[in-house]
Amino acid sequence: MNTESKSRSPVVDPASIPQRRLYTGLTMPAVGLGTFGSDHVSPSQVAEAVEGAAAVGYRHFDCASVYGNEPEVGAALEAVRRNGINREELWVTSKLWNDKHAEDDVIPSCQQSMGDLRLKYLDLYLVHWPFPNFHLPGCDVSSRSADSKPYIHADFMKTWRKMEELVDLGLVRHIGTSNMTIPKLKLVLRDSRIKPAVNEMELHPHFQQPELFQFVVENGIHPIGYCPIGSPGRPERDRTPEDTSPTEDPVIVKIARAHGIHPAVICIKWAVQRGQTPIPFSINHYRANLEGGAGDPLTGEEMHQIAAVDRNCRLIKGQVFLWKEGQTWEDLWDIDGEVTPA
């Protein structure tokens, strides 16, 4: 049993969690449970966290085929529904992995996730990364696929057309992007028939991405923030000496003491009040994270103080998706304002 027992009370009222209204008019809970257990949490532990989180009030679950735990998460979601929570109350996301970008693979991959998750439809389906580059599970930072390619917009749009077809078929209610940049999103917005409903991206107090955040909001795309507390459990390949931790930031720590809560919960509060949807993963502290999004808001001055601690510190750099020798991870993120050429 998790530290946070499934029978523990009181439960956070799901109605107390803010809702994000997407451009379709449908709403999504503003705090979700991530399900990426990295290399240190088993699928069964993730599934137990899903079931426990639903019991304390979570209704939003962020999944992906590459996490390797969707069958177990699906069994947990089925148990959640048996316990009286209707499918319509849940928001479930999954993602298309990089080796399934080919046109013939998109719909079967989505159907596989739906089957594993034991669902008749997904609320949201994302293209996980804009690069069709595969890497082996557990690889180190130097791993490169011989078939790696840069972002080729014409190829991405072939994938996106099949994503749009998923909506047409009623298999998914929304489609979106993840790990995108402004230059890439401009092209997708120009050429899409169904535009992305969300962009999932790294967002925490030390990596606030203000330009990208403003761009997606201004274009009617909702920002979902992964690593909202700085991802202390991220894989070793994503760690570099210059990384910083927002939960150890003196400003965050001081505000946490004033509220009598953990600095991680302050990061969740900041994210919700800023307007993004955080999806923290935890098998022990998910209740506190949800409570953080439900009440006791930060003051305007505290929000201003946190805005000032941005260090532009990207933690998930994505080196394994590079496509040729001699590159640095910055080439993945179009830092010069243009899509990095082949």
JOWOKA-V332285 format. One record per backbone hydrogen bond with DSSP energy under -1.0 kcal/mol. NH is the residue of the N-H (numbers start at 1). CO is the residue of the C=O. E is the energy in kcal/mol with one decimal. If there is no record, write none. Layout:
BEGIN
nh->{NH NH}
co->{CO CO}
e->{E E}
END
This chain:
BEGIN
nh->{5 8 12 16 17 20 22 25 28 30 32 33 34 40 41 46 47 48 49 50 51 52 53 54 55 56 58 61 62 63 65 67 68 73 74 75 76 77 78 79 80 81 82 83 84 85 89 90 91 93 94 96 100 105 106 109 110 111 112 113 114 115 116 117 119 122 123 124 125 126 127 128 133 139 143 148 156 157 158 159 160 161 162 163 164 165 166 167 168 169 170 171 172 173 176 177 179 185 186 187 188 189 190 191 192 197 199 200 201 203 204 207 213 214 215 216 217 218 219 220 221 222 224 225 226 230 234 238 239 243 248 249 253 254 255 256 257 258 259 260 261 266 267 268 269 270 271 272 273 274 275 276 277 279 289 290 291 292 293 295 303 304 305 306 307 308 309 313 317 321 322 331 332 333 337}
co->{3 5 56 13 14 28 26 22 20 18 278 60 280 37 37 42 43 44 45 46 47 48 49 50 51 52 53 91 33 93 95 64 65 69 70 71 72 73 74 75 76 77 78 79 81 80 86 87 59 61 124 126 97 102 102 105 106 107 108 109 110 111 112 113 114 171 92 92 174 94 176 96 131 136 140 145 152 153 154 155 156 157 158 159 160 161 162 163 164 165 167 166 166 122 125 198 200 181 182 183 184 185 186 187 188 175 222 177 224 226 207 204 209 210 211 212 213 214 215 217 216 197 199 277 201 227 231 235 236 240 245 246 249 250 251 252 253 254 255 256 256 262 263 264 265 266 267 268 269 270 271 271 223 225 285 286 287 288 289 291 299 300 301 302 303 304 306 206 315 318 319 328 329 330 334}
e->{-1.1 -1.3 -2.2 -2.5 -1.3 -3.2 -2.8 -2.2 -2.0 -2.7 -2.5 -2.5 -1.8 -1.6 -1.1 -2.1 -2.5 -2.2 -2.1 -2.2 -2.3 -2.6 -3.0 -2.2 -1.5 -1.3 -2.6 -2.9 -2.5 -2.3 -1.1 -1.0 -1.7 -2.8 -2.9 -1.8 -1.9 -2.7 -2.2 -1.9 -2.3 -2.0 -2.0 -1.5 -1.7 -1.6 -1.6 -1.7 -3.2 -2.4 -2.0 -3.4 -1.9 -2.2 -1.1 -2.3 -2.2 -2.6 -2.2 -2.1 -2.6 -2.5 -2.8 -2.7 -2.5 -2.3 -1.5 -1.4 -1.7 -2.1 -1.8 -2.0 -1.1 -1.7 -1.8 -1.5 -2.5 -2.5 -1.1 -1.7 -2.6 -2.3 -1.1 -1.7 -2.7 -1.6 -1.4 -1.1 -2.0 -2.4 -1.2 -1.9 -1.2 -2.1 -1.9 -2.2 -2.8 -2.7 -2.5 -1.2 -2.1 -3.0 -1.8 -1.8 -2.0 -3.0 -2.1 -2.4 -2.8 -2.1 -1.6 -2.4 -2.9 -2.4 -2.3 -2.5 -2.0 -2.6 -1.2 -1.7 -3.1 -2.6 -1.9 -2.1 -2.2 -1.6 -1.6 -1.6 -2.0 -1.9 -1.5 -1.2 -2.9 -2.3 -2.2 -2.5 -2.2 -1.8 -1.5 -1.2 -2.1 -1.3 -1.8 -1.5 -2.6 -2.8 -2.0 -2.5 -2.7 -2.2 -1.4 -1.8 -1.9 -1.7 -1.9 -2.1 -2.7 -1.9 -1.0 -1.2 -2.4 -2.1 -2.4 -2.3 -2.1 -1.1 -1.7 -2.8 -1.1 -2.5 -1.9 -2.2 -1.8 -1.5 -2.0}
END
